[in-house]
């Protein structure tokens, strides 16, 4: 399972996950696929990263130690319309409606299958305005 993004362009992803092992596994996996990953483990770190950098996609856990992932999405929506994917162990219709209302594009129920995540990221990679701009210059 690999992708071959252009060496001059790689989708930039903000990964927000407080569980160290999960964050490490997801980071290594997505880096192996060729994506550029910035990690945060809290709402505060995620918002600081959003102030510092521009991202193409956000992958955000809902349960965070200093708040809720929906706070990250709400903050993001004051700055950008990039896709934001919620990750949660809870996947009821109410949970999914709550994350959509906060500004998430998708709600992914944990555990996440690598193949499913790669498929989603490929879609966002192909649709990325930065990718399209890069390819139009090539």
TAURTA-V404844 format. One record per backbone hydrogen bond with DSSP energy under -1.0 kcal/mol. CO is the residue of the C=O (numbers start at 1). NH is the residue of the N-H. E is the energy in kcal/mol with one decimal. If there is no record, write none. Layout:
CO/NH/E
CO/NH/E
This chain:
6/9/-1.1
11/36/-2.5
12/56/-3.0
12/57/-1.6
13/38/-2.5
14/59/-2.9
15/40/-2.4
16/61/-3.1
19/23/-2.9
20/24/-2.5
21/25/-2.5
22/26/-2.8
23/27/-2.5
24/28/-2.5
25/29/-2.5
26/30/-2.6
27/31/-2.5
28/32/-2.3
29/33/-1.4
30/35/-2.4
31/34/-1.5
36/13/-3.1
38/15/-3.0
40/17/-2.3
42/46/-2.3
43/47/-2.7
44/48/-2.1
45/49/-2.3
46/50/-2.3
47/51/-1.6
48/52/-1.4
49/53/-2.6
57/14/-2.2
58/85/-3.7
59/16/-3.1
60/87/-2.9
62/69/-3.2
64/67/-1.3
67/64/-1.4
68/71/-1.9
69/73/-1.9
70/74/-2.6
71/75/-2.2
72/76/-2.9
73/77/-2.5
75/78/-1.2
76/79/-2.3
76/80/-2.7
83/58/-1.9
84/105/-3.0
84/106/-1.3
85/60/-3.2
86/108/-3.7
87/62/-1.9
88/110/-3.0
92/96/-2.5
93/97/-2.5
94/98/-2.3
95/99/-2.1
96/100/-2.3
97/101/-2.5
98/102/-1.4
99/104/-2.4
100/103/-1.1
106/86/-3.0
108/88/-2.2
113/117/-2.3
114/118/-2.7
115/119/-2.1
116/120/-2.2
117/121/-2.7
118/122/-2.3
119/123/-1.6
120/124/-2.1
121/125/-2.7
122/126/-2.5
123/127/-1.8
128/132/-2.5
129/133/-2.5
130/134/-2.4
131/135/-2.7
132/136/-1.9
